[in-house]
Amino acid sequence: MARTYLTRSAPETGEVERRRWMFRHPLVIRVTHWVNAICLLVLLMSGLQIFNAHPALYWGKVSTFDAPLMAMTQTEDDPPKGMTTVFGHGFDTTGWLGSSVGSDGEAADRGFPAWTTLPSNQDLTGGRSWHFFFAWAFVLNGIAYLLYGLVSGQLRFRVIPSRDQIRHFGASIWEHLTLRFPQGDEAKRYNVIQKLTYLIVLFVLLPVQVLAGLAMSPAMNAAFPFLLTLFDGRQSARTVHFVVASLLVLFVVVHVALVLLSGFRNNMRGMLTGWFVIERKVEPAVPAGEPRA
Amino acid sequence: MSRSPNRRALLVGASATAAAAMLGGCDRLGNAEWFRRTLKTGEDANMFVQRLLLGEATLAPEYAEADISPWFKPNGTEDPPDRDYKALAKAKFAKYHLVVDGLVEAPFKLSLGELRKLPARTQITRHDCVEGWSAIGKWTGVPLTDLLSRAKLKPEARYVVFHCADTMDQGNSLEGGGDGEGTDEVPAGNANPSMTKQSGSGESRKDSGGQQASEDTAASGGSPVRYYESIDLVDAFHPQTILAYDMNGQALPISNGAPLRLRVERNLGYKQAKYVMRIEVVESFANLGDGKGGYWEDQGYAWYAGI
């Protein structure tokens, strides 16, 4: 199933030779992709709300209040400044971290600014409600995706690099860095960097994120004490949860940037309808993906 | 191609507008009662699943002496403003009595001295504040099981409620949340009024002073709102659920809940009621506070505090 492409001719007769339509994303992949996108956004923003309740990170079992790994504070100055301390080095982050203006126009003692948090005003219990609901949605959606991906063979096709891809690893990196996107048959599959990235996100970052989240729950610590061993304590788990969230943000930023650069309309059509246009290899290179009207 | 810059500007503009609308929309959604109830199903699922995973006697991790935090951060109320409490504290709690009543066959009262003579349990456990920080302390106290067995629960008993001495003023929490402010220096990452919910308009809820709690519960009830918490019988009969009178081998300090506080491990800090005066066994908490089972629960926090 996974390796067969449904193709159809391009509707414009003149284009038949140059473009081929490929049914790239089956319905389950498309639905789980967008559900996942919403979940990650809500989890990030409600997570920042929860973080703001105590905007400091530590390592180990407990909070070493006088020696945090990272902390955001508001100074006593007038007007107050926002300070972010990382490994003992202080940075002035006024307006962004530590102190920022809320919807009422007043500068407030706040880790991340109001526009990044959900709810926007300081509301820990609101943030927790959003976070837990969307954490369940995220996990159930992820399970649906993985089950479908395994059974259909999509997962293997999408994220496991083939032997030839591994052999040309160096060339792929160069192509990627110079933003030359594959065309023709190569564009039918994800390239090796894409595959490795998805592999790491799917099977390292996201599972670690869920486990680190669970490791912060006192009840889960009783049920599964190994969670604490795994992360070297509850406060470390909280720090890991924060760092992995940051890495996921980085992933999404790069992902969205590449979607824009490699043909926004084609990519969006692909993820909305399933249909993706493969440009045939033509010299010299034309902007890939973007169908010209 | 020439359309491109325009289209880009349009896209950026549209995205920004959509983002702003989404943020506002989410806040509005979050204030809608039906949506709040929907979101709460996530927290219901937490309790359902965690209760499946936890055996009745599954213990919270216990730690070594070396792990004890040099400073056990007090939170919420650190010095109850109530005159009755101050009088008790002045006499070193010699006149303090713990009352056990409600749906029990044999209600009773015990002085602090009598409590100290009962069989005790000592445990070194981690305290996790809902705000995110943790501290480890050593607790010695009377297992709640022993007190409840002595009182003999009636068949309809379902919850155990802890009534505390401290009136909640200025939106302070008792334990596990609320302002980290007090006589102690506020540590880096000052957690300030993070548990205090503020309405979207920026109108703060922590506005009234004195003995009255800032919540409307005070106004409707006409009497000061004191901290209270509740647990169900699963947690009540858990071996690590104790009423602690000692912390780190010494009498519990006032800032940490003297003379008696609840330790109900496997739960977040706001369940660990301080200044416990009375234990009441009930069938439901409909007639207590706003009917949600605890001071913070009445402000929207989940009754189940395992995560």
Boltz contact constraints between the chains, C-beta under 6 A:
constraints:
  - contact:
      token1: [A, 53]
      token2: [B, 131]
      max_distance: 6.0
  - contact:
      token1: [A, 53]
      token2: [B, 132]
      max_distance: 6.0
  - contact:
      token1: [A, 53]
      token2: [B, 194]
      max_distance: 6.0
  - contact:
      token1: [A, 54]
      token2: [B, 131]
      max_distance: 6.0
  - contact:
      token1: [A, 54]
      token2: [B, 132]
      max_distance: 6.0
  - contact:
      token1: [A, 54]
      token2: [B, 133]
      max_distance: 6.0
  - contact:
      token1: [A, 54]
      token2: [B, 189]
      max_distance: 6.0
  - contact:
      token1: [A, 54]
      token2: [B, 191]
      max_distance: 6.0
  - contact:
      token1: [A, 55]
      token2: [B, 189]
      max_distance: 6.0
  - contact:
      token1: [A, 56]
      token2: [B, 188]
      max_distance: 6.0
  - contact:
      token1: [A, 56]
      token2: [B, 189]
      max_distance: 6.0
  - contact:
      token1: [A, 62]
      token2: [B, 69]
      max_distance: 6.0
  - contact:
      token1: [A, 62]
      token2: [B, 134]
      max_distance: 6.0
  - contact:
      token1: [A, 62]
      token2: [B, 135]
      max_distance: 6.0
  - contact:
      token1: [A, 62]
      token2: [B, 136]
      max_distance: 6.0
  - contact:
      token1: [A, 63]
      token2: [B, 133]
      max_distance: 6.0
  - contact:
      token1: [A, 63]
      token2: [B, 134]
      max_distance: 6.0
  - contact:
      token1: [A, 65]
      token2: [B, 187]
      max_distance: 6.0
  - contact:
      token1: [A, 68]
      token2: [B, 188]
      max_distance: 6.0
  - contact:
      token1: [A, 68]
      token2: [B, 189]
      max_distance: 6.0
  - contact:
      token1: [A, 71]
      token2: [B, 188]
      max_distance: 6.0
  - contact:
      token1: [A, 71]
      token2: [B, 189]
      max_distance: 6.0
  - contact:
      token1: [A, 104]
      token2: [B, 202]
      max_distance: 6.0
  - contact:
      token1: [A, 109]
      token2: [B, 192]
      max_distance: 6.0
  - contact:
      token1: [A, 118]
      token2: [B, 26]
      max_distance: 6.0
  - contact:
      token1: [A, 119]
      token2: [B, 27]
      max_distance: 6.0
  - contact:
      token1: [A, 119]
      token2: [B, 30]
      max_distance: 6.0
  - contact:
      token1: [A, 120]
      token2: [B, 27]
      max_distance: 6.0
  - contact:
      token1: [A, 121]
      token2: [B, 198]
      max_distance: 6.0
  - contact:
      token1: [A, 121]
      token2: [B, 200]
      max_distance: 6.0
  - contact:
      token1: [A, 122]
      token2: [B, 198]
      max_distance: 6.0
  - contact:
      token1: [A, 123]
      token2: [B, 197]
      max_distance: 6.0
  - contact:
      token1: [A, 124]
      token2: [B, 194]
      max_distance: 6.0
  - contact:
      token1: [A, 124]
      token2: [B, 195]
      max_distance: 6.0
  - contact:
      token1: [A, 125]
      token2: [B, 300]
      max_distance: 6.0
  - contact:
      token1: [A, 125]
      token2: [B, 301]
      max_distance: 6.0
  - contact:
      token1: [A, 126]
      token2: [B, 30]
      max_distance: 6.0
  - contact:
      token1: [A, 129]
      token2: [B, 39]
      max_distance: 6.0
  - contact:
      token1: [A, 132]
      token2: [B, 42]
      max_distance: 6.0
  - contact:
      token1: [A, 132]
      token2: [B, 43]
      max_distance: 6.0
  - contact:
      token1: [A, 132]
      token2: [B, 46]
      max_distance: 6.0
  - contact:
      token1: [A, 133]
      token2: [B, 39]
      max_distance: 6.0
  - contact:
      token1: [A, 133]
      token2: [B, 42]
      max_distance: 6.0
  - contact:
      token1: [A, 136]
      token2: [B, 42]
      max_distance: 6.0
  - contact:
      token1: [A, 136]
      token2: [B, 45]
      max_distance: 6.0
  - contact:
      token1: [A, 217]
      token2: [B, 307]
      max_distance: 6.0
  - contact:
      token1: [A, 218]
      token2: [B, 128]
      max_distance: 6.0
  - contact:
      token1: [A, 218]
      token2: [B, 266]
      max_distance: 6.0
  - contact:
      token1: [A, 219]
      token2: [B, 50]
      max_distance: 6.0
  - contact:
      token1: [A, 219]
      token2: [B, 266]
      max_distance: 6.0
  - contact:
      token1: [A, 219]
      token2: [B, 306]
      max_distance: 6.0
  - contact:
      token1: [A, 221]
      token2: [B, 61]
      max_distance: 6.0
  - contact:
      token1: [A, 222]
      token2: [B, 58]
      max_distance: 6.0
  - contact:
      token1: [A, 222]
      token2: [B, 60]
      max_distance: 6.0
  - contact:
      token1: [A, 222]
      token2: [B, 266]
      max_distance: 6.0
  - contact:
      token1: [A, 223]
      token2: [B, 53]
      max_distance: 6.0
  - contact:
      token1: [A, 223]
      token2: [B, 54]
      max_distance: 6.0
  - contact:
      token1: [A, 225]
      token2: [B, 61]
      max_distance: 6.0
  - contact:
      token1: [A, 234]
      token2: [B, 134]
      max_distance: 6.0
  - contact:
      token1: [A, 235]
      token2: [B, 134]
      max_distance: 6.0
